[in-house]
Amino acid sequence: MTLPANEKPPEKNIFETILARRSVRAYAPDELDRNTVQTLLEAAVRAPTAIHEEPWAFVVVQNRQVLKQLSDRAKPLLIERLHRSHQTGGHVLDTFSNPDFNIFHDAGTLIVICAKPSGPFVEADCWLAAENLMLAACAIGLGSCVIGSSVAALNTSEVKAKLGIPAEFNAVAPIIVGVPSGETATTSRKEPLILAWKQ
Ligand SMILES: Cc1cc2nc3c(=O)[nH]c(=O)nc-3n(C[C@H](O)[C@H](O)[C@H](O)COP(=O)(O)O)c2cc1C
């Protein structure tokens, strides 16, 4: 995807970008090109990282058939988890039971931020990289969404082997990215809960 100059999103400062980011769950069929994905990865690796370990590693999946298969692999695991935790009353079970539901919302690109499980801050580093990536995506007019519901499937040995995630790495933060097919409404937030402010 390379946006023509007249379709480029208006530039936003960082605060405007933070406010403009949404979890996008509807995508146009456009594919992202390698340069765009590289730009997002460059933003990801600029995140702060405990003891400068830079533990992150990336797996990019740009094959809709593979993503559909992965979604179909993930849904039974999610249903099993709902049953185990006796959460079978809500609409979530219906959604995951729907054969047409794609947990990746039909996006064409999944970026999985992975790391070797070593040390207490590895996952924190990956999530900071994830937010950098999503803000960068928003800044260049792309939508993104964390797909936490894919983590269990991504960490099965058969999916790791299929996607090329080495056994010693764990999938931490899976993020879909693509061209939004329309506007996404903003979600509400509670006021910051300030527990103490000592002066
Ligand atoms: C750790 C994590 C896991 C998430 N997993 C999913 C998911 O599996 N599917 C999905 O559609 N959205 C997922 N989301 C997106 C949240 O639903 C979304 O961030 C939240 O509703 C707030 O909306 P906003 O991001 O548009 O502000 C996840 C977000 C986080 C931080």
The ligand as an ORCA input file, in Angstrom:
! r2SCAN-3c Opt
* xyz 0 1
  C      -4.397     -7.333     25.361
  C      -5.529     -6.996     24.415
  C      -6.194     -8.010     23.768
  C      -7.220     -7.698     22.854
  N      -7.790     -8.719     22.137
  C      -8.726     -8.427     21.208
  C      -9.267     -9.474     20.394
  O      -8.940    -10.645     20.530
  N     -10.173     -9.127     19.449
  C     -10.564     -7.833     19.246
  O     -11.377     -7.591     18.352
  N     -10.081     -6.811     20.014
  C      -9.159     -7.081     20.979
  N      -8.603     -6.071     21.723
  C      -9.020     -4.680     21.492
  C      -9.885     -4.159     22.646
  O     -11.152     -4.766     22.575
  C      -9.976     -2.612     22.526
  O      -8.692     -2.077     22.704
  C     -10.934     -1.990     23.548
  O     -12.261     -2.382     23.322
  C     -10.876     -0.447     23.501
  O     -11.171      0.015     22.207
  P     -10.143      0.952     21.397
  O      -8.854      0.181     21.247
  O     -10.787      1.212     20.066
  O      -9.943      2.199     22.203
  C      -7.605     -6.356     22.642
  C      -6.914     -5.335     23.313
  C      -5.888     -5.646     24.184
  C      -5.141     -4.519     24.861
*
